[in-house]
Amino acid sequence: MKIGIVGSGDVGRALGTGLAAAGHQVKLGTRDPAQDKIKTWLARAGAAASVGTFAEAAAFGELIVFSVGWAQAESIVRLANPGNFTGKVVLDTTNPLRFEAEGKPPVLALGHTDSAGEQVQRWLPKARVVKAFNIVGNVHMVNPSFPEGKPDMLICGNDADAKRVVGGLIGQLGWPPAIDLGTIDKARYLEPMAMVWITHLFNNGFNANHAFKLLRK
């Protein structure tokens, strides 16, 4: 599959590396392809990887990963051209974080009655948005492994087939079958769940070695 990644931060690069290793063609969209981190990523991701603008990555992808900082999210949608998302599955990793004080955890800019997932779906009404990969750190997004076993990935979205496609990618990246919470408005619960992960990160010396698992009996 051709996968466009809109956003070249830690999350976008981690998922891009994993998806390229899984056999997909990946184009990473970024503002500045000449950055050292982008050159390093290209060397690591291999021959299946390439780099372009946000719009080029969105046009390239049969599926698009949307992975950007929330403060720039709407402007990056415009730069990527909403028309490039039409009819496509969009894997949305964003959390609506607002940073208010240095050294302190961020807070949610949205919550209770709205979510980043819903906002992205409104910005891209002709796309099929699935929220995923927002509740775990980038270091464990590919082939996660913990002493207690593998963590779980929770997802939500309005389109059942889109969730099936994203679930397939989640499996290719080494996760157990994704847990489907339902429609995209359930991102109102997944994004605060990310704040639990982030708060624990700040409280434990920025050690990112934690993740969520749903236990069943």
C-alpha positions as CSV (number, residue, x, y, z in Angstrom):
1,M,0.0,0.0,0.0
2,K,1.1,3.6,-0.6
3,I,1.0,5.4,2.7
4,G,1.4,9.2,3.1
5,I,2.5,10.5,6.4
6,V,1.5,14.2,7.0
7,G,3.9,15.2,9.8
8,S,7.5,14.4,10.4
9,G,7.8,14.5,14.2
10,D,8.7,11.6,16.4
11,V,5.4,9.8,15.9
12,G,5.3,10.2,12.1
13,R,8.8,9.0,11.7
14,A,8.3,6.0,14.0
15,L,5.2,4.9,12.2
16,G,6.8,5.6,8.9
17,T,9.8,3.4,9.7
18,G,7.5,0.6,10.9
19,L,5.2,0.7,7.9
20,A,8.1,0.7,5.5
21,A,9.6,-2.3,7.2
22,A,6.1,-4.0,6.9
23,G,6.4,-3.7,3.1
24,H,4.5,-0.5,2.4
25,Q,5.7,2.5,0.3
26,V,5.9,5.5,2.6
27,K,6.2,9.2,1.8
28,L,6.9,11.5,4.7
29,G,5.4,15.0,4.4
30,T,7.4,17.7,6.1
31,R,8.1,21.5,5.9
32,D,11.8,21.0,5.4
33,P,13.1,17.9,3.7
34,A,16.7,19.0,4.3
35,Q,16.5,18.6,8.1
36,D,19.1,16.2,9.6
37,K,16.4,14.2,11.3
38,I,14.7,13.6,7.9
39,K,17.9,12.5,6.3
40,T,18.5,10.1,9.2
41,W,15.0,8.8,8.9
42,L,15.4,8.1,5.1
43,A,18.5,6.1,5.7
44,R,16.8,4.1,8.4
45,A,13.5,3.5,6.6
46,G,15.2,2.2,3.4
47,A,14.3,2.1,-0.3
48,A,10.5,2.0,0.3
49,A,10.7,5.5,1.9
50,S,10.6,9.0,0.4
51,V,10.1,12.6,1.5
52,G,8.0,15.4,0.1
53,T,5.8,18.3,1.1
54,F,2.6,17.8,3.1
55,A,0.6,18.0,-0.1
56,E,2.8,15.5,-1.9
57,A,2.5,13.0,0.9
58,A,-1.2,13.4,1.1
59,A,-1.6,13.0,-2.7
60,F,0.8,10.0,-2.7
61,G,-1.0,8.0,0.0
62,E,-3.8,5.5,-0.6
63,L,-4.0,5.8,3.2
64,I,-2.8,8.9,5.1
65,V,-1.4,9.1,8.6
66,F,-2.1,12.5,10.1
67,S,0.5,13.1,12.8
68,V,1.1,16.8,13.7
69,G,1.2,19.1,16.7
70,W,-2.3,20.3,17.5
71,A,-1.5,24.0,17.4
72,Q,-0.5,23.6,13.7
73,A,-3.0,20.9,12.7
74,E,-5.7,23.0,10.9
75,S,-3.1,25.0,9.0
76,I,-1.3,21.8,7.9
77,V,-4.6,20.4,6.6
78,R,-4.8,23.4,4.4
79,L,-1.2,23.0,3.3
80,A,-1.8,19.4,2.5
81,N,-4.9,20.3,0.5
82,P,-8.1,18.7,1.8
83,G,-8.9,17.4,-1.7
84,N,-5.9,15.1,-1.4
85,F,-7.8,13.3,1.4
86,T,-11.0,12.6,-0.4
87,G,-12.3,9.1,-0.1
88,K,-9.1,8.0,1.8
89,V,-8.6,6.4,5.2
90,V,-7.0,8.9,7.5
91,L,-5.2,7.4,10.6
92,D,-5.3,10.3,13.1
93,T,-2.8,10.2,15.9
94,T,-3.3,13.7,17.2
95,N,-4.0,14.8,20.7
96,P,-5.3,18.3,21.3
97,L,-2.6,19.4,23.7
98,R,-2.0,22.9,24.9
99,F,1.3,23.7,26.6
100,E,0.9,26.3,29.3
101,A,4.0,26.1,31.5
102,E,7.5,24.9,30.9
103,G,8.2,21.6,32.7
104,K,4.5,21.0,33.4
105,P,2.3,18.5,31.6
106,P,0.2,20.0,28.8
107,V,-3.6,20.2,29.1
108,L,-6.3,19.3,26.7
109,A,-7.5,22.2,24.5
110,L,-10.7,20.2,23.8
111,G,-12.8,17.8,25.8
112,H,-16.1,16.5,27.0
113,T,-18.2,17.9,24.0
114,D,-15.6,17.7,21.2
115,S,-12.3,16.1,20.3
116,A,-9.4,16.3,17.9
117,G,-10.7,13.3,16.1
118,E,-14.0,14.9,15.5
119,Q,-12.3,18.2,14.4
120,V,-10.1,16.3,11.9
121,Q,-13.2,14.6,10.5
122,R,-14.9,18.0,10.1
123,W,-11.9,19.5,8.4
124,L,-11.8,16.5,6.1
125,P,-15.5,15.6,5.6
126,K,-14.9,13.4,2.6
127,A,-12.2,11.3,4.3
128,R,-12.7,8.3,6.6
129,V,-10.9,9.2,9.9
130,V,-9.9,6.6,12.4
131,K,-8.3,7.7,15.7
132,A,-5.4,5.4,16.7
133,F,-1.9,5.5,18.2
134,N,-2.7,8.5,20.4
135,I,-2.4,6.6,23.7
136,V,1.2,5.3,23.6
137,G,4.6,6.8,23.2
138,N,6.4,6.7,19.9
139,V,9.1,4.4,21.2
140,H,6.5,1.6,21.6
141,M,4.4,2.2,18.5
142,V,6.1,-0.6,16.5
143,N,6.4,-4.2,18.0
144,P,5.6,-3.2,21.6
145,S,6.9,-5.6,24.2
146,F,6.6,-5.4,28.0
147,P,7.3,-8.0,30.7
148,E,3.5,-8.4,31.2
149,G,2.9,-8.9,27.5
150,K,1.7,-6.7,24.6
151,P,-0.4,-3.6,25.3
152,D,-3.7,-2.9,23.6
153,M,-4.5,-0.3,21.0
154,L,-7.9,1.3,21.2
155,I,-9.4,3.0,18.1
156,C,-12.6,4.7,17.0
157,G,-14.1,6.0,13.7
158,N,-17.3,6.3,11.8
159,D,-16.4,3.9,8.9
160,A,-16.3,0.2,9.6
161,D,-14.2,-0.6,6.6
162,A,-11.7,2.1,7.5
163,K,-11.3,0.7,10.9
164,R,-10.7,-2.7,9.4
165,V,-7.9,-1.3,7.3
166,V,-6.3,0.5,10.2
167,G,-6.7,-2.6,12.4
168,G,-4.7,-4.5,9.7
169,L,-1.9,-2.0,9.9
170,I,-1.9,-2.2,13.7
171,G,-1.5,-5.9,13.5
172,Q,1.4,-5.5,11.0
173,L,3.1,-3.3,13.5
174,G,3.1,-6.0,16.1
175,W,0.0,-5.3,18.1
176,P,-2.9,-7.6,19.2
177,P,-6.2,-7.0,17.5
178,A,-7.4,-3.4,17.9
179,I,-10.2,-2.7,20.3
180,D,-12.9,-0.7,18.6
181,L,-14.7,1.8,20.8
182,G,-17.2,2.9,18.2
183,T,-17.7,6.1,16.3
184,I,-15.3,9.0,16.1
185,D,-16.9,10.9,19.0
186,K,-15.3,8.3,21.2
187,A,-12.1,10.2,20.7
188,R,-13.5,12.3,23.5
189,Y,-12.4,9.4,25.8
190,L,-9.3,8.3,24.0
191,E,-7.7,11.8,24.1
192,P,-8.1,12.2,27.9
193,M,-6.7,8.7,28.1
194,A,-3.6,10.0,26.4
195,M,-3.3,12.6,29.2
196,V,-3.1,9.7,31.7
197,W,-0.1,8.4,29.8
198,I,1.4,11.9,29.5
199,T,0.9,12.7,33.2
200,H,2.5,9.4,34.2
201,L,5.4,10.3,31.9
202,F,6.0,13.6,33.7
203,N,5.6,12.0,37.1
204,N,8.2,9.3,36.4
205,G,11.2,11.2,35.1
206,F,10.1,11.1,31.5
207,N,10.4,7.3,31.4
208,A,8.2,6.4,28.4
209,N,8.1,2.6,29.2
210,H,4.4,2.3,30.0
211,A,1.3,1.5,28.0
212,F,-2.3,0.4,28.5
213,K,-3.8,-3.1,28.5
214,L,-7.4,-4.1,28.8
215,L,-7.6,-7.1,31.1
216,R,-10.5,-9.6,30.6
217,K,-11.8,-12.4,32.7
